[in-house]
Amino acid sequence: MALITMYCTVTCPYCVRAEMLLKQRGVTEITKIHIDRDPALRSIMMERTGRRTVPQIYIDDQHIGGYDDLAALDRAGGLAPLLQA
C-alpha cells in the first residue's frame, strides 16, 4: 500500500472527508501533519504545495491536492491504482 501523508487541522471538515474516503478505499494508515499545532509546519506545507488550504494530500511523493482533487481522482478511477503502487 502507498504511503499517505495529509497536512490537516483538527477542525477541518474536508480533512475528515478526505480521511473517510481514503479509508473507504482501503487505506489503514495516514500520516497526519497538524499545521494548526505548529505554525512552522504551515510554512513548510505552503512551500511544498504552493497552497494555503487543508487538507493537502500526498500519495507517496505525488501531491494530489485537497479533498476536491482527491474525490475527482477517485471518480475518474485514478485513486485505486495510486494506492496499490
C-alpha positions in Angstrom: 0.0 0.0 0.0 1.2 3.5 -0.8 2.3 5.9 1.9 -0.3 8.6 2.6 0.6 12.0 4.1 -2.0 14.6 4.8 -1.5 18.2 6.0 -4.5 19.0 8.1 -6.1 20.8 11.1 -8.2 19.4 13.9 -11.3 21.3 12.9 -11.2 20.9 9.1 -14.3 19.1 7.8 -12.7 18.5 4.4 -9.8 16.7 6.2 -12.3 14.4 7.9 -14.0 13.7 4.5 -10.6 13.0 2.8 -9.7 10.6 5.6 -13.1 8.8 5.3 -12.7 8.5 1.5 -9.2 7.1 1.9 -10.3 4.6 4.5 -13.2 3.5 2.3 -10.6 2.7 -0.4 -8.7 0.5 2.0 -6.1 2.9 3.5 -5.3 1.9 7.0 -2.6 4.4 7.9 -2.4 8.1 7.2 0.5 10.2 8.4 -1.2 13.5 9.6 0.8 16.7 9.9 -1.3 19.1 12.0 -0.4 22.5 10.8 -2.6 24.2 13.5 -0.3 22.9 16.2 2.9 24.4 14.8 3.0 27.5 12.5 6.3 26.4 11.0 4.5 23.3 9.6 2.1 25.6 7.7 5.0 27.4 6.2 6.6 24.1 5.1 3.2 22.9 3.6 2.8 26.2 1.7 6.4 26.0 0.4 6.0 22.3 -0.6 2.5 22.5 -2.2 2.1 26.2 -3.2 -1.3 26.1 -1.4 -2.6 27.6 1.8 -5.7 25.4 2.5 -6.0 22.0 4.1 -6.1 19.2 3.5 -3.1 18.8 1.3 -2.6 15.1 0.4 0.4 13.2 -0.8 0.3 9.6 -2.0 3.9 8.5 -1.8 5.7 11.5 -3.2 2.9 12.7 -5.6 1.0 15.7 -4.5 -2.7 15.0 -5.0 -4.1 18.3 -3.7 -7.1 18.9 -1.5 -10.3 16.9 -0.8 -11.9 18.0 -4.1 -8.9 16.9 -6.0 -8.8 13.6 -4.2 -12.6 13.0 -4.8 -12.2 13.9 -8.5 -9.3 11.5 -8.9 -11.4 8.8 -7.3 -14.4 9.4 -9.6 -12.0 9.3 -12.6 -10.7 5.9 -11.5 -7.2 7.1 -10.8 -7.1 6.8 -7.0 -7.1 3.0 -6.7 -4.0 2.4 -8.9 -2.1 5.0 -6.9 -3.0 3.4 -3.6 -1.9 0.0 -4.8 1.5 1.2 -6.0 
